[in-house]
Amino acid sequence: MATQKTDRELDFERKHAEDLQRLRGFRLLDDDFMSKVFEDAACTEFLLQIILNRSDLKVQRVRPQYEIKNLQGRSVRLDILATDVSGRPYNIEIQRNDRGAGVKRARYNSSLLDANVTEPGDKYEQLAETYVIFITENDVLGGGKPIYHVERMIQELDRPFGDDSHIIYVNSQIKDETALGKLMHDFACTDAEDMYYKVLAKRVQYFKEDQKGVAIMCKVMEDMRNETIREKALSTARNLLALNRLTYEEIAAVVGLSVDDVKALDGQKTA
């Protein structure tokens, strides 16, 4: 006799089926999927070699979804932070929303790299060369070009400032027969079989078809759901604290957080 499934089991199965459906539609233009694919150093190295047109570039370390702080303690999560064998940092961001790839965002990310790759006592001349690279779903800068290189210039001398700070925008709308165009084609694919580059296709196939890879991505999506739920609970708790009407215990019971979490939020507000 078959046992009847509980509501919790049915809810889990429903969410799992939804996750599998979402996974089939993922592309490299989806930042969470991209972060898992490019946590592999070989994939990131290949990506940077094409974008920068440098076959000699060797990636030493890759940190996906890397949290970095400014001097005031505000955190920003970078999609990918890679470092080459010479110590140069590369921030790679996927942006489907044009607002997320604004010029001030590029400037801010560049400043974060500068602030976090130096040690106390380092000379300015030792500041590392940095790259901030936005791969955008739309042509954010609107010039119809496949790639834009942003460099500071000395206007009166009409020559580069030469501060070794580089910002690059890659327009994924252009999928021509160049190496970069084929790369952008691959970024738009949902099926590994349709991709040009094997090093990327193999990794995409792993997360979409291999049992272990699929399990990893399902866990990523579950964590994303839990994080969204927690962020919503934290936001509600902050609003309730601002009203100054409920105790820590009452707020914790309403939003589903621990009392310690609520106390910590109140401490942040006071600070």
Solvent accessible surface area in square Angstrom, and as a share of the most:
residue,aa,sasa,rsa
1,M,240,1.07
2,A,96,0.75
3,T,125,0.72
4,Q,173,0.77
5,K,99,0.42
6,T,77,0.45
7,D,121,0.63
8,R,208,0.76
9,E,86,0.39
10,L,91,0.45
11,D,52,0.27
12,F,134,0.56
13,E,76,0.34
14,R,119,0.44
15,K,64,0.27
16,H,74,0.33
17,A,59,0.46
18,E,82,0.37
19,D,5,0.02
20,L,52,0.26
21,Q,113,0.50
22,R,104,0.38
23,L,4,0.02
24,R,142,0.52
25,G,43,0.41
26,F,19,0.08
27,R,45,0.16
28,L,1,0.01
29,L,4,0.02
30,D,21,0.11
31,D,57,0.30
32,D,41,0.21
33,F,1,0.00
34,M,0,0.00
35,S,3,0.02
36,K,41,0.17
37,V,0,0.00
38,F,0,0.00
39,E,62,0.28
40,D,47,0.24
41,A,42,0.32
42,A,56,0.43
43,C,1,0.01
44,T,0,0.00
45,E,36,0.16
46,F,48,0.20
47,L,0,0.00
48,L,0,0.00
49,Q,36,0.16
50,I,28,0.14
51,I,6,0.03
52,L,26,0.13
53,N,135,0.69
54,R,65,0.24
55,S,97,0.63
56,D,95,0.49
57,L,1,0.01
58,K,99,0.42
59,V,16,0.09
60,Q,123,0.55
61,R,133,0.48
62,V,22,0.12
63,R,58,0.21
64,P,42,0.27
65,Q,63,0.28
66,Y,69,0.26
67,E,92,0.41
68,I,7,0.04
69,K,111,0.47
70,N,30,0.16
71,L,157,0.78
72,Q,154,0.68
73,G,42,0.40
74,R,158,0.58
75,S,50,0.32
76,V,23,0.13
77,R,113,0.41
78,L,1,0.00
79,D,11,0.06
80,I,0,0.00
81,L,9,0.05
82,A,0,0.00
83,T,24,0.14
84,D,3,0.01
85,V,94,0.54
86,S,77,0.49
87,G,38,0.37
88,R,65,0.24
89,P,4,0.02
90,Y,0,0.00
91,N,0,0.00
92,I,0,0.00
93,E,2,0.01
94,I,5,0.02
95,Q,27,0.12
96,R,120,0.44
97,N,92,0.47
98,D,65,0.33
99,R,217,0.79
100,G,19,0.18
101,A,0,0.00
102,G,27,0.26
103,V,99,0.57
104,K,141,0.60
105,R,62,0.23
106,A,2,0.01
107,R,153,0.56
108,Y,61,0.23
109,N,1,0.01
110,S,10,0.06
111,S,55,0.36
112,L,3,0.02
113,L,1,0.01
114,D,43,0.22
115,A,46,0.36
116,N,69,0.35
117,V,56,0.32
118,T,47,0.27
119,E,119,0.53
120,P,133,0.83
121,G,80,0.77
122,D,63,0.33
123,K,141,0.60
124,Y,196,0.75
125,E,152,0.68
126,Q,122,0.54
127,L,69,0.34
128,A,30,0.24
129,E,39,0.17
130,T,2,0.01
131,Y,23,0.09
132,V,1,0.00
133,I,0,0.00
134,F,0,0.00
135,I,0,0.00
136,T,2,0.01
137,E,35,0.16
138,N,61,0.31
139,D,38,0.20
140,V,42,0.24
141,L,69,0.34
142,G,60,0.58
143,G,46,0.44
144,G,51,0.50
145,K,115,0.49
146,P,50,0.31
147,I,38,0.19
148,Y,34,0.13
149,H,109,0.49
150,V,63,0.36
151,E,76,0.34
152,R,136,0.50
153,M,97,0.43
154,I,49,0.25
155,Q,156,0.70
156,E,152,0.68
157,L,98,0.49
158,D,117,0.61
159,R,134,0.49
160,P,87,0.55
161,F,120,0.50
162,G,61,0.59
163,D,53,0.28
164,D,70,0.36
165,S,15,0.10
166,H,27,0.12
167,I,25,0.13
168,I,4,0.02
169,Y,6,0.02
170,V,0,0.00
171,N,5,0.02
172,S,2,0.01
173,Q,97,0.43
174,I,49,0.25
175,K,88,0.37
176,D,58,0.30
177,E,128,0.57
178,T,75,0.44
179,A,56,0.44
180,L,22,0.11
181,G,2,0.02
182,K,54,0.23
183,L,0,0.00
184,M,1,0.00
185,H,56,0.25
186,D,0,0.00
187,F,0,0.00
188,A,33,0.25
189,C,16,0.09
190,T,61,0.35
191,D,62,0.32
192,A,10,0.07
193,E,132,0.59
194,D,88,0.45
195,M,20,0.09
196,Y,103,0.39
197,Y,41,0.16
198,K,176,0.74
199,V,54,0.31
200,L,0,0.00
201,A,16,0.12
202,K,158,0.67
203,R,48,0.17
204,V,2,0.01
205,Q,68,0.30
206,Y,72,0.27
207,F,2,0.01
208,K,31,0.13
209,E,107,0.48
210,D,60,0.31
211,Q,160,0.71
212,K,153,0.65
213,G,0,0.00
214,V,24,0.14
215,A,59,0.46
216,I,67,0.34
217,M,0,0.00
218,C,16,0.10
219,K,110,0.47
220,V,30,0.17
221,M,0,0.00
222,E,69,0.31
223,D,63,0.33
224,M,54,0.24
225,R,72,0.26
226,N,80,0.41
227,E,77,0.35
228,T,92,0.53
229,I,111,0.56
230,R,109,0.40
231,E,91,0.41
232,K,148,0.63
233,A,13,0.10
234,L,19,0.10
235,S,52,0.34
236,T,52,0.30
237,A,0,0.00
238,R,112,0.41
239,N,96,0.49
240,L,33,0.16
241,L,13,0.06
242,A,74,0.58
243,L,98,0.49
244,N,134,0.69
245,R,195,0.71
246,L,73,0.36
247,T,73,0.42
248,Y,72,0.27
249,E,100,0.45
250,E,81,0.36
251,I,1,0.00
252,A,8,0.06
253,A,86,0.67
254,V,98,0.56
255,V,25,0.14
256,G,66,0.63
257,L,20,0.10
258,S,58,0.37
259,V,47,0.27
260,D,106,0.55
261,D,38,0.20
262,V,0,0.00
263,K,96,0.41
264,A,55,0.42
265,L,11,0.05
266,D,26,0.14
267,G,40,0.39
268,Q,117,0.52
269,K,115,0.49
270,T,113,0.66
271,A,121,0.94
